[in-house]
Amino acid sequence: MTGPALPAGFQRRWTDIGGVRIHDVGTIDGSRPTVVLVPGIGLSHRVMLPIAELLAPHLAVRAPDPPGFGRSDKPRRPLGLPELADALASWIEAAGLGRPALVGNSFGCQIIVELATRHPDLITCTVLQGPTMDAAARSLGRQTWRWLRDLVQERPDPRARLCDYRDAGLRRVLATYRLALRDRVEDKLFRVVAPTLVVRGPDDPIVSQAWAETVAGLLPAGQLVVTDSGAHTLIGQLVEVSVPFLKRHLSPASRDDGPVA
């Protein structure tokens, strides 16, 4: 089991950051402004490929595997949130991406917030889709129950996730889950100066409407969009609402007249 094949026009890359090789997939054309996709707990580029493929007609796209996950090198111990954020920042610099936009799902949003507070000059704007962890349900039991409800609702294709969990290993996935629960992201949002779009699916059982509104309200330059349909993991709906925002904040060279996928 290897996961989904790469879309046409995408390629694999490996970038060394301090002796750790980071794997990513992305579009071949690097002349346009770049969007970096950041996955959730235990996941990698594989689950972000559908979003990357829809974004590719509009912007350059890169989907890196965090250290410890996907095809990237595996540190001996699971990395903490600051380490994951610093690794992503180091990768952005080593890959020569300038000041990209960051688009994250679920725990990927927590990594983005951490990076935005530690390296504010490294990014142009961010999109937080289904940002965790809801402060009203910050416990292992409550979050697991919400995750199981989402799994029943969305019924995602299991192949990419099974590949990702196999690559990461159960110990690393569970350790990352615990650190995500400990992270008080609400205490850091006021320091995210980059324009930020918060996106929620109306049927998301993991991220409540009240929590999504709290996140957007705490961000200095935040706005909330609720899509017409969808739960915790959005694909087409996310691209539809994100492309106008991304083009508005990235270089004018990224703008085109094509329809939003």
ZADO-1210 file (C-alpha; in nm, 4 decimals, padded with zeros to 6 digits):
<atoms>
<atom x="00.0000" y="00.0000" z="00.0000" code="MET" pos="1"/>
<atom x="00.1653" y="00.3204" z="-00.1196" code="THR" pos="2"/>
<atom x="-00.1179" y="00.5726" z="-00.1210" code="GLY" pos="3"/>
<atom x="-00.2510" y="00.7762" z="-00.4121" code="PRO" pos="4"/>
<atom x="-00.0452" y="00.8435" z="-00.7239" code="ALA" pos="5"/>
<atom x="00.0824" y="01.1961" z="-00.7809" code="LEU" pos="6"/>
<atom x="-00.1322" y="01.4192" z="-01.0031" code="PRO" pos="7"/>
<atom x="00.0039" y="01.5229" z="-01.3416" code="ALA" pos="8"/>
<atom x="00.2441" y="01.8152" z="-01.3084" code="GLY" pos="9"/>
<atom x="00.3487" y="01.7251" z="-00.9521" code="PHE" pos="10"/>
<atom x="00.6850" y="01.5937" z="-00.8377" code="GLN" pos="11"/>
<atom x="00.8547" y="01.4699" z="-00.5219" code="ARG" pos="12"/>
<atom x="01.1350" y="01.6628" z="-00.3532" code="ARG" pos="13"/>
<atom x="01.3618" y="01.6065" z="-00.0524" code="TRP" pos="14"/>
<atom x="01.5081" y="01.9028" z="00.1360" code="THR" pos="15"/>
<atom x="01.7710" y="01.8771" z="00.4098" code="ASP" pos="16"/>
<atom x="01.7146" y="02.0877" z="00.7223" code="ILE" pos="17"/>
<atom x="01.9914" y="02.0358" z="00.9742" code="GLY" pos="18"/>
<atom x="02.0462" y="01.6726" z="00.8869" code="GLY" pos="19"/>
<atom x="01.6759" y="01.5826" z="00.8656" code="VAL" pos="20"/>
<atom x="01.5373" y="01.5130" z="00.5191" code="ARG" pos="21"/>
<atom x="01.1926" y="01.6593" z="00.4587" code="ILE" pos="22"/>
<atom x="00.9860" y="01.5058" z="00.1809" code="HIS" pos="23"/>
<atom x="00.7242" y="01.7046" z="-00.0072" code="ASP" pos="24"/>
<atom x="00.5195" y="01.6901" z="-00.3231" code="VAL" pos="25"/>
<atom x="00.4232" y="01.9907" z="-00.5267" code="GLY" pos="26"/>
<atom x="00.3822" y="02.1548" z="-00.8607" code="THR" pos="27"/>
<atom x="00.6814" y="02.1798" z="-01.0903" code="ILE" pos="28"/>
<atom x="00.6295" y="02.5472" z="-01.1803" code="ASP" pos="29"/>
<atom x="00.7844" y="02.7528" z="-00.9026" code="GLY" pos="30"/>
<atom x="00.7445" y="03.0928" z="-01.0660" code="SER" pos="31"/>
<atom x="00.4080" y="03.1663" z="-00.9044" code="ARG" pos="32"/>
<atom x="00.3447" y="03.2516" z="-00.5380" code="PRO" pos="33"/>
<atom x="00.3313" y="02.9393" z="-00.3259" code="THR" pos="34"/>
<atom x="00.0754" y="02.7834" z="-00.0956" code="VAL" pos="35"/>
<atom x="00.2091" y="02.5355" z="00.1617" code="VAL" pos="36"/>
<atom x="-00.0349" y="02.2711" z="00.2863" code="LEU" pos="37"/>
<atom x="-00.0027" y="02.1507" z="00.6478" code="VAL" pos="38"/>
<atom x="-00.1795" y="01.8242" z="00.7423" code="PRO" pos="39"/>
<atom x="-00.3404" y="01.7092" z="01.0658" code="GLY" pos="40"/>
<atom x="-00.2239" y="01.4637" z="01.3330" code="ILE" pos="41"/>
<atom x="-00.0284" y="01.1691" z="01.1979" code="GLY" pos="42"/>
<atom x="-00.0937" y="01.2667" z="00.8380" code="LEU" pos="43"/>
<atom x="00.1160" y="01.3668" z="00.5387" code="SER" pos="44"/>
<atom x="00.1033" y="01.4955" z="00.1825" code="HIS" pos="45"/>
<atom x="-00.1162" y="01.1993" z="00.0867" code="ARG" pos="46"/>
<atom x="-00.4326" y="01.3404" z="00.2451" code="VAL" pos="47"/>
<atom x="-00.3568" y="01.6901" z="00.1121" code="MET" pos="48"/>
<atom x="-00.3178" y="01.5840" z="-00.2518" code="LEU" pos="49"/>
<atom x="-00.6856" y="01.6386" z="-00.3477" code="PRO" pos="50"/>
<atom x="-00.6638" y="01.9972" z="-00.2201" code="ILE" pos="51"/>
<atom x="-00.3252" y="02.0511" z="-00.3856" code="ALA" pos="52"/>
<atom x="-00.4573" y="01.9307" z="-00.7191" code="GLU" pos="53"/>
<atom x="-00.7495" y="02.1764" z="-00.7093" code="LEU" pos="54"/>
<atom x="-00.5243" y="02.4658" z="-00.6046" code="LEU" pos="55"/>
<atom x="-00.2616" y="02.3954" z="-00.8719" code="ALA" pos="56"/>
<atom x="-00.4380" y="02.5773" z="-01.1586" code="PRO" pos="57"/>
<atom x="-00.4278" y="02.8955" z="-00.9512" code="HIS" pos="58"/>
<atom x="-00.1050" y="02.8916" z="-00.7473" code="LEU" pos="59"/>
<atom x="00.2128" y="02.6947" z="-00.6931" code="ALA" pos="60"/>
<atom x="00.1506" y="02.4296" z="-00.4278" code="VAL" pos="61"/>
<atom x="00.3816" y="02.2377" z="-00.1919" code="ARG" pos="62"/>
<atom x="00.2713" y="01.9726" z="00.0579" code="ALA" pos="63"/>
<atom x="00.5546" y="01.8751" z="00.2965" code="PRO" pos="64"/>
<atom x="00.5519" y="01.5804" z="00.5339" code="ASP" pos="65"/>
<atom x="00.6324" y="01.6989" z="00.8884" code="PRO" pos="66"/>
<atom x="00.9414" y="01.5350" z="01.0390" code="PRO" pos="67"/>
<atom x="00.8308" y="01.2012" z="01.1784" code="GLY" pos="68"/>
<atom x="00.5461" y="01.1597" z="00.9315" code="PHE" pos="69"/>
<atom x="00.4954" y="01.0471" z="00.5736" code="GLY" pos="70"/>
<atom x="00.8224" y="00.9965" z="00.3878" code="ARG" pos="71"/>
<atom x="01.0219" y="01.2511" z="00.5872" code="SER" pos="72"/>
<atom x="01.2949" y="01.1363" z="00.8244" code="ASP" pos="73"/>
<atom x="01.1814" y="01.0049" z="01.1614" code="LYS" pos="74"/>
<atom x="01.3441" y="01.1654" z="01.4670" code="PRO" pos="75"/>
<atom x="01.3940" y="00.9133" z="01.7483" code="ARG" pos="76"/>
<atom x="01.1398" y="01.0911" z="01.9685" code="ARG" pos="77"/>
<atom x="00.8146" y="01.2618" z="01.8711" code="PRO" pos="78"/>
<atom x="00.8690" y="01.6357" z="01.8230" code="LEU" pos="79"/>
<atom x="00.6894" y="01.8989" z="02.0263" code="GLY" pos="80"/>
<atom x="00.4768" y="02.1714" z="01.8732" code="LEU" pos="81"/>
<atom x="00.7507" y="02.4412" z="01.8731" code="PRO" pos="82"/>
<atom x="00.9873" y="02.1926" z="01.7096" code="GLU" pos="83"/>
<atom x="00.7345" y="02.1051" z="01.4396" code="LEU" pos="84"/>
<atom x="00.6748" y="02.4752" z="01.3722" code="ALA" pos="85"/>
<atom x="01.0478" y="02.5526" z="01.3599" code="ASP" pos="86"/>
<atom x="01.1048" y="02.2573" z="01.1256" code="ALA" pos="87"/>
<atom x="00.8385" y="02.3881" z="00.8894" code="LEU" pos="88"/>
<atom x="00.9947" y="02.7351" z="00.9007" code="ALA" pos="89"/>
<atom x="01.3400" y="02.5903" z="00.8292" code="SER" pos="90"/>
<atom x="01.1990" y="02.3922" z="00.5387" code="TRP" pos="91"/>
<atom x="01.0309" y="02.7014" z="00.3901" code="ILE" pos="92"/>
<atom x="01.3626" y="02.8856" z="00.4009" code="GLU" pos="93"/>
<atom x="01.5687" y="02.5925" z="00.2702" code="ALA" pos="94"/>
<atom x="01.3223" y="02.5344" z="-00.0136" code="ALA" pos="95"/>
<atom x="01.3488" y="02.9014" z="-00.1157" code="GLY" pos="96"/>
<atom x="00.9753" y="02.9672" z="-00.1025" code="LEU" pos="97"/>
<atom x="00.9959" y="03.3324" z="00.0014" code="GLY" pos="98"/>
<atom x="00.6873" y="03.4269" z="00.2046" code="ARG" pos="99"/>
<atom x="00.4243" y="03.1666" z="00.1142" code="PRO" pos="100"/>
<atom x="00.0670" y="03.1299" z="00.2276" code="ALA" pos="101"/>
<atom x="-00.0015" y="02.8468" z="00.4716" code="LEU" pos="102"/>
<atom x="-00.3189" y="02.6364" z="00.4563" code="VAL" pos="103"/>
<atom x="-00.3767" y="02.3865" z="00.7363" code="GLY" pos="104"/>
<atom x="-00.6395" y="02.1386" z="00.8476" code="ASN" pos="105"/>
<atom x="-00.7126" y="02.0410" z="01.2088" code="SER" pos="106"/>
<atom x="-00.3822" y="02.0040" z="01.4032" code="PHE" pos="107"/>
<atom x="-00.2039" y="02.1553" z="01.1040" code="GLY" pos="108"/>
<atom x="-00.3694" y="02.4821" z="01.2096" code="CYS" pos="109"/>
<atom x="-00.2004" y="02.4587" z="01.5493" code="GLN" pos="110"/>
<atom x="00.1373" y="02.4184" z="01.3779" code="ILE" pos="111"/>
<atom x="00.0623" y="02.7214" z="01.1607" code="ILE" pos="112"/>
<atom x="-00.0351" y="02.9367" z="01.4599" code="VAL" pos="113"/>
<atom x="00.2839" y="02.8345" z="01.6396" code="GLU" pos="114"/>
<atom x="00.4925" y="02.9174" z="01.3323" code="LEU" pos="115"/>
<atom x="00.3144" y="03.2502" z="01.2810" code="ALA" pos="116"/>
<atom x="00.3967" y="03.3586" z="01.6372" code="THR" pos="117"/>
<atom x="00.7596" y="03.2434" z="01.6203" code="ARG" pos="118"/>
<atom x="00.8392" y="03.3468" z="01.2609" code="HIS" pos="119"/>
<atom x="00.5901" y="03.6209" z="01.1680" code="PRO" pos="120"/>
<atom x="00.8004" y="03.7545" z="00.8787" code="ASP" pos="121"/>
<atom x="00.8075" y="03.4191" z="00.7033" code="LEU" pos="122"/>
<atom x="00.4457" y="03.4009" z="00.5831" code="ILE" pos="123"/>
<atom x="00.2075" y="03.6214" z="00.3905" code="THR" pos="124"/>
<atom x="-00.1317" y="03.4874" z="00.4988" code="CYS" pos="125"/>
<atom x="-00.2908" y="03.1760" z="00.6441" code="THR" pos="126"/>
<atom x="-00.6024" y="02.9630" z="00.6075" code="VAL" pos="127"/>
<atom x="-00.7102" y="02.7621" z="00.9138" code="LEU" pos="128"/>
<atom x="-00.9628" y="02.4934" z="00.8195" code="GLN" pos="129"/>
<atom x="-01.1240" y="02.3159" z="01.1121" code="GLY" pos="130"/>
<atom x="-00.8745" y="02.4565" z="01.3672" code="PRO" pos="131"/>
<atom x="-00.8257" y="02.2484" z="01.6822" code="THR" pos="132"/>
<atom x="-00.8443" y="02.2186" z="01.9814" code="MET" pos="133"/>
<atom x="-01.1865" y="02.3423" z="02.0899" code="ASP" pos="134"/>
<atom x="-01.1334" y="02.4716" z="02.4435" code="ALA" pos="135"/>
<atom x="-01.4794" y="02.3461" z="02.5451" code="ALA" pos="136"/>
<atom x="-01.3755" y="01.9853" z="02.4740" code="ALA" pos="137"/>
<atom x="-01.0048" y="01.9759" z="02.5557" code="ARG" pos="138"/>
<atom x="-00.9837" y="01.6221" z="02.6910" code="SER" pos="139"/>
<atom x="-00.8858" y="01.2873" z="02.5448" code="LEU" pos="140"/>
<atom x="-01.2334" y="01.1416" z="02.5886" code="GLY" pos="141"/>
<atom x="-01.4280" y="01.4337" z="02.4430" code="ARG" pos="142"/>
<atom x="-01.1986" y="01.4820" z="02.1466" code="GLN" pos="143"/>
<atom x="-01.1927" y="01.1100" z="02.0660" code="THR" pos="144"/>
<atom x="-01.5726" y="01.1012" z="02.0748" code="TRP" pos="145"/>
<atom x="-01.5891" y="01.3975" z="01.8379" code="ARG" pos="146"/>
<atom x="-01.3314" y="01.2345" z="01.6083" code="TRP" pos="147"/>
<atom x="-01.5349" y="00.9110" z="01.5960" code="LEU" pos="148"/>
<atom x="-01.8506" y="01.1064" z="01.5109" code="ARG" pos="149"/>
<atom x="-01.6637" y="01.2786" z="01.2275" code="ASP" pos="150"/>
<atom x="-01.5305" y="00.9461" z="01.1007" code="LEU" pos="151"/>
<atom x="-01.8865" y="00.8129" z="01.0735" code="VAL" pos="152"/>
<atom x="-02.0068" y="01.1296" z="00.8982" code="GLN" pos="153"/>
<atom x="-01.7278" y="01.1696" z="00.6447" code="GLU" pos="154"/>
<atom x="-01.6252" y="00.8086" z="00.5776" code="ARG" pos="155"/>
<atom x="-01.2898" y="00.9138" z="00.4270" code="PRO" pos="156"/>
<atom x="-01.0986" y="00.6933" z="00.1851" code="ASP" pos="157"/>
<atom x="-00.8855" y="00.4931" z="00.4308" code="PRO" pos="158"/>
<atom x="-00.5888" y="00.4212" z="00.2023" code="ARG" pos="159"/>
<atom x="-00.3980" y="00.7472" z="00.2481" code="ALA" pos="160"/>
<atom x="-00.4611" y="00.7576" z="00.6235" code="ARG" pos="161"/>
<atom x="-00.3567" y="00.3958" z="00.6739" code="LEU" pos="162"/>
<atom x="-00.0324" y="00.4626" z="00.4856" code="CYS" pos="163"/>
<atom x="00.0300" y="00.7703" z="00.7001" code="ASP" pos="164"/>
<atom x="-00.0394" y="00.6007" z="01.0335" code="TYR" pos="165"/>
<atom x="00.1793" y="00.3071" z="00.9309" code="ARG" pos="166"/>
<atom x="00.4661" y="00.5398" z="00.8381" code="ASP" pos="167"/>
<atom x="00.4424" y="00.7427" z="01.1606" code="ALA" pos="168"/>
<atom x="00.3809" y="00.4576" z="01.4018" code="GLY" pos="169"/>
<atom x="00.1196" y="00.4470" z="01.6768" code="LEU" pos="170"/>
<atom x="00.3526" y="00.5843" z="01.9458" code="ARG" pos="171"/>
<atom x="00.4282" y="00.8999" z="01.7487" code="ARG" pos="172"/>
<atom x="00.0652" y="00.9554" z="01.6505" code="VAL" pos="173"/>
<atom x="-00.0594" y="00.9224" z="02.0093" code="LEU" pos="174"/>
<atom x="00.2180" y="01.1467" z="02.1449" code="ALA" pos="175"/>
<atom x="00.1259" y="01.4139" z="01.8899" code="THR" pos="176"/>
<atom x="-00.2417" y="01.3792" z="01.9810" code="TYR" pos="177"/>
<atom x="-00.1575" y="01.4440" z="02.3458" code="ARG" pos="178"/>
<atom x="00.0550" y="01.7495" z="02.2723" code="LEU" pos="179"/>
<atom x="-00.2243" y="01.8861" z="02.0540" code="ALA" pos="180"/>
<atom x="-00.4625" y="01.8538" z="02.3493" code="LEU" pos="181"/>
<atom x="-00.2210" y="02.0393" z="02.5789" code="ARG" pos="182"/>
<atom x="-00.1745" y="02.3305" z="02.3400" code="ASP" pos="183"/>
<atom x="-00.3727" y="02.6382" z="02.4452" code="ARG" pos="184"/>
<atom x="-00.3886" y="02.7845" z="02.0978" code="VAL" pos="185"/>
<atom x="-00.6328" y="03.0542" z="02.2103" code="GLU" pos="186"/>
<atom x="-00.3558" y="03.2145" z="02.4147" code="ASP" pos="187"/>
<atom x="-00.1450" y="03.2689" z="02.1014" code="LYS" pos="188"/>
<atom x="-00.3964" y="03.3784" z="01.8387" code="LEU" pos="189"/>
<atom x="-00.3645" y="03.7493" z="01.9235" code="PHE" pos="190"/>
<atom x="00.0004" y="03.7317" z="01.8126" code="ARG" pos="191"/>
<atom x="-00.0811" y="03.6061" z="01.4610" code="VAL" pos="192"/>
<atom x="-00.0479" y="03.9247" z="01.2581" code="VAL" pos="193"/>
<atom x="-00.0889" y="03.7659" z="00.9142" code="ALA" pos="194"/>
<atom x="-00.4314" y="03.7949" z="00.7490" code="PRO" pos="195"/>
<atom x="-00.6103" y="03.4713" z="00.8339" code="THR" pos="196"/>
<atom x="-00.9188" y="03.3010" z="00.6964" code="LEU" pos="197"/>
<atom x="-01.0900" y="03.0558" z="00.9324" code="VAL" pos="198"/>
<atom x="-01.2982" y="02.7971" z="00.7463" code="VAL" pos="199"/>
<atom x="-01.5535" y="02.5643" z="00.9053" code="ARG" pos="200"/>
<atom x="-01.7771" y="02.2981" z="00.7573" code="GLY" pos="201"/>
<atom x="-02.1327" y="02.3373" z="00.8937" code="PRO" pos="202"/>
<atom x="-02.1454" y="01.9711" z="01.0022" code="ASP" pos="203"/>
<atom x="-01.8037" y="01.9625" z="01.1703" code="ASP" pos="204"/>
<atom x="-01.8432" y="01.7745" z="01.5033" code="PRO" pos="205"/>
<atom x="-01.4828" y="01.8442" z="01.6094" code="ILE" pos="206"/>
<atom x="-01.4839" y="02.2235" z="01.5682" code="VAL" pos="207"/>
<atom x="-01.8024" y="02.3875" z="01.6950" code="SER" pos="208"/>
<atom x="-01.9432" y="02.7069" z="01.5495" code="GLN" pos="209"/>
<atom x="-01.8759" y="02.8831" z="01.8793" code="ALA" pos="210"/>
<atom x="-01.5107" y="02.7761" z="01.8756" code="TRP" pos="211"/>
<atom x="-01.4647" y="02.8792" z="01.5122" code="ALA" pos="212"/>
<atom x="-01.6075" y="03.2213" z="01.5971" code="GLU" pos="213"/>
<atom x="-01.3749" y="03.2460" z="01.8981" code="THR" pos="214"/>
<atom x="-01.0702" y="03.1658" z="01.6867" code="VAL" pos="215"/>
<atom x="-01.1601" y="03.4203" z="01.4201" code="ALA" pos="216"/>
<atom x="-01.2423" y="03.6824" z="01.6819" code="GLY" pos="217"/>
<atom x="-00.9097" y="03.6447" z="01.8626" code="LEU" pos="218"/>
<atom x="-00.7074" y="03.6852" z="01.5439" code="LEU" pos="219"/>
<atom x="-00.6084" y="04.0487" z="01.4767" code="PRO" pos="220"/>
<atom x="-00.6811" y="04.0079" z="01.1052" code="ALA" pos="221"/>
<atom x="-00.9148" y="03.7099" z="01.1102" code="GLY" pos="222"/>
<atom x="-01.2370" y="03.6353" z="00.9300" code="GLN" pos="223"/>
<atom x="-01.4648" y="03.3321" z="00.9417" code="LEU" pos="224"/>
<atom x="-01.6296" y="03.1573" z="00.6492" code="VAL" pos="225"/>
<atom x="-01.8723" y="02.8678" z="00.6969" code="VAL" pos="226"/>
<atom x="-01.9103" y="02.6593" z="00.3823" code="THR" pos="227"/>
<atom x="-02.2433" y="02.5416" z="00.2442" code="ASP" pos="228"/>
<atom x="-02.1691" y="02.1786" z="00.3271" code="SER" pos="229"/>
<atom x="-01.9035" y="01.9508" z="00.4730" code="GLY" pos="230"/>
<atom x="-01.7647" y="01.8391" z="00.8071" code="ALA" pos="231"/>
<atom x="-01.4121" y="01.8466" z="00.9493" code="HIS" pos="232"/>
<atom x="-01.2119" y="01.7760" z="00.6338" code="THR" pos="233"/>
<atom x="-01.3049" y="01.9948" z="00.3397" code="LEU" pos="234"/>
<atom x="-01.1655" y="01.9704" z="-00.0124" code="ILE" pos="235"/>
<atom x="-01.3571" y="02.1412" z="-00.2929" code="GLY" pos="236"/>
<atom x="-01.5412" y="02.3728" z="-00.0553" code="GLN" pos="237"/>
<atom x="-01.2123" y="02.4764" z="00.1050" code="LEU" pos="238"/>
<atom x="-01.0537" y="02.5593" z="-00.2289" code="VAL" pos="239"/>
<atom x="-01.3612" y="02.7512" z="-00.3422" code="GLU" pos="240"/>
<atom x="-01.3558" y="02.9903" z="-00.0472" code="VAL" pos="241"/>
<atom x="-00.9752" y="03.0067" z="-00.0132" code="SER" pos="242"/>
<atom x="-00.8622" y="03.0922" z="-00.3659" code="VAL" pos="243"/>
<atom x="-01.0038" y="03.4500" z="-00.3691" code="PRO" pos="244"/>
<atom x="-00.8517" y="03.5140" z="-00.0247" code="PHE" pos="245"/>
<atom x="-00.5132" y="03.3721" z="-00.1240" code="LEU" pos="246"/>
<atom x="-00.4969" y="03.5657" z="-00.4486" code="LYS" pos="247"/>
<atom x="-00.5915" y="03.8872" z="-00.2720" code="ARG" pos="248"/>
<atom x="-00.3032" y="03.8598" z="-00.0275" code="HIS" pos="249"/>
<atom x="-00.0344" y="03.6982" z="-00.2392" code="LEU" pos="250"/>
<atom x="00.1514" y="03.8688" z="-00.5223" code="SER" pos="251"/>
<atom x="-00.0614" y="04.0057" z="-00.8077" code="PRO" pos="252"/>
<atom x="00.1328" y="03.7675" z="-01.0309" code="ALA" pos="253"/>
<atom x="-00.0722" y="03.4845" z="-00.8817" code="SER" pos="254"/>
<atom x="-00.3981" y="03.6213" z="-01.0171" code="ARG" pos="255"/>
<atom x="-00.5645" y="03.4640" z="-01.3181" code="ASP" pos="256"/>
<atom x="-00.9031" y="03.4715" z="-01.4791" code="ASP" pos="257"/>
<atom x="-00.9758" y="03.1015" z="-01.4492" code="GLY" pos="258"/>
<atom x="-01.2756" y="02.9698" z="-01.2581" code="PRO" pos="259"/>
<atom x="-01.2387" y="02.8471" z="-00.9043" code="VAL" pos="260"/>
<atom x="-01.2357" y="02.4681" z="-00.8951" code="ALA" pos="261"/>
</atoms>
